[in-house]
Amino acid sequence: VIDHSLPQLLLSDYYSRDYQGAFQIGAHLPGKAYDVTEFLPEHPGGPKIILKYAGKDATEEYDPIHPPDTLDKYLDKSKHLGEVDMGTVKKEQKEHDPDEEARQDRIARMPILEQCYNLMDFESVARQVMKKTAWAYYSSGADDEITMRENHTAFHKIWFRPRILVDVEKVDFSTTMLGTKTDMPFYVTATALGKLGHHEGEVLLTKAAKKHNVIQMIPTLASCSFDEIMDAAEGDQVQWMQLYVNKDRSITKKIVEHAEKRGCKGLFITVDAPQLGRREKDMRSKFTDVGSNVQSGSTTDNSQGAARAISSFIDPALSWKDIPWFQSITKMPIILKGVQRVEDVIRAVETGVQGVVLSNHGGRQLDFARSGVEVLAEVMPVLRERGWEDRIEIYIDGGVRRATDIIKALCLGAKGVGIGRPFLYAMSSYGLPGVDRAMQLLKDEMEMNMRLIGCSSVEQLNPTLIDTRGLNMHTTSVPVDNL
Ligand SMILES: Cc1cc2c(cc1C)[n+](S(=O)(=O)[O-])c1c(=O)[nH]c(=O)nc-1n2C[C@H](O)[C@H](O)[C@H](O)COP(=O)(O)O
């Protein structure tokens, strides 16, 4: 019997959506009831959200934020009240929402997948069809989003110097990253809360990465559980772990050791987020209903949007002196994700880590940080001068939307690039077929542009093929009025 006054959490095991763009909620499967009365004051996302759904079906709000094993892991078994027929459960009465009506209408009229010709097309479809809060979370950058825009425009300041009369009949753009083979010089980078865009979340990205033999970086703040994502991998599929370091190092140690035991091939420690940036679009969408990643433990200020509500566990005291500890607890290659100046790359080489990602977190952290590709142009000549270019693998991410962006990064000396939002938008708009098409489009663009630049393999890409003289010119467009 559901006592609607008690803060009981009711979750259906699954709700289905037909993913060829038409969204429909299928029949509810049996659900489960949980007594979270005592947990109320400890809930990292605050008590409000739980009380709002007390005795009602909380599935839709709960799923995108909490990995499925959260309640099994953290709520005492005595509080698991058992099965409930979701047909008898009151649904949160959604008042008439004209915005939602308009969104459903846009979904009904959205372009068919074959009308997406490049990664930016997925962004324009996602802007139309995604839920407001999900779009806000994925698309937002920090402050005035100057760096988020610079990430993409920086590539437009690099021009090609193509070679001619080179035999490019056969083109091979496969490469290795951290010693493992990959068919494309890009990887799926870590982006949190995959289920905001699609009910399968990060597992869907695993399937797409497998199909195209590219590497997936698993986010700490995934909607799916880490083991779900690892279990979804097939055969010798390569996955990396992205780590936000917890103030409680025993939690971090457990996560790192488990990731290594499960076969992760790289540990990417995020170093550009001692505090998550101020993402105003995310805040405006008032993620007050957000649950939170259970790692935090303390009450979080959830008026700051999803980002702040799920990141209070991150340790702002993380520093270079922690790196030897990480090297003592794992044999995985260690890569620092979010390095933004050559001095720190030199320090990374001296500290003995295996790689860095030159990144500003997709423009979601420090506004006016330089683009990854601009920092790359600063770093590589210094490493070459010292003869250190082979002592560390350099990756970049941020604003990569075309194969020409990837080729420019490789000409400068990057080992590969990370891509985030485009795959989220493709997933949110068209599900697995969407991400599959996005990766295939990049593959087709790679083949064409390698031929046109006059190279048949990534090894042939080098700085003489590009002109970077305009790269340090920063023209910042005035931020659009977001209100
Ligand atoms: C778009 C996006 C990026 C996030 C991301 C979530 C989203 C929705 N999240 S965040 O919630 O904390 O900011 C993460 C994250 O979990 N960990 C991380 O290291 N980078 C995170 N990033 C940054 C990401 O790994 C890349 O640096 C960035 O996405 C590359 O830029 P593009 O999106 O333009 O490809």
The ligand as a Gaussian input file, in Angstrom:
#p B3LYP/6-31G(d) Opt

LIG

0 1
 C       29.587000      18.431000     -23.028000
 C       30.028000      17.915000     -21.701000
 C       31.385000      17.863000     -21.408000
 C       31.825000      17.371000     -20.163000
 C       30.864000      16.932000     -19.214000
 C       29.498000      16.960000     -19.502000
 C       29.086000      17.456000     -20.740000
 C       27.619000      17.496000     -21.043000
 N       31.317000      16.545000     -17.948000
 S       30.781000      17.494000     -16.692000
 O       29.371000      17.346000     -16.597000
 O       31.438000      17.137000     -15.483000
 O       31.201000      18.850000     -17.097000
 C       32.584000      16.042000     -17.867000
 C       32.986000      15.123000     -16.838000
 O       32.145000      14.556000     -16.117000
 N       34.318000      14.873000     -16.702000
 C       35.274000      15.424000     -17.551000
 O       36.472000      15.169000     -17.391000
 N       34.902000      16.226000     -18.597000
 C       33.592000      16.511000     -18.776000
 N       33.188000      17.221000     -19.882000
 C       34.225000      17.757000     -20.819000
 C       34.496000      16.729000     -21.952000
 O       35.224000      15.613000     -21.452000
 C       35.317000      17.362000     -23.068000
 O       36.445000      18.018000     -22.503000
 C       34.491000      18.350000     -23.906000
 O       33.181000      17.861000     -24.060000
 C       35.104000      18.503000     -25.284000
 O       34.427000      19.497000     -25.985000
 P       33.260000      19.198000     -27.049000
 O       32.041000      18.859000     -26.248000
 O       33.146000      20.505000     -27.792000
 O       33.694000      18.059000     -27.943000

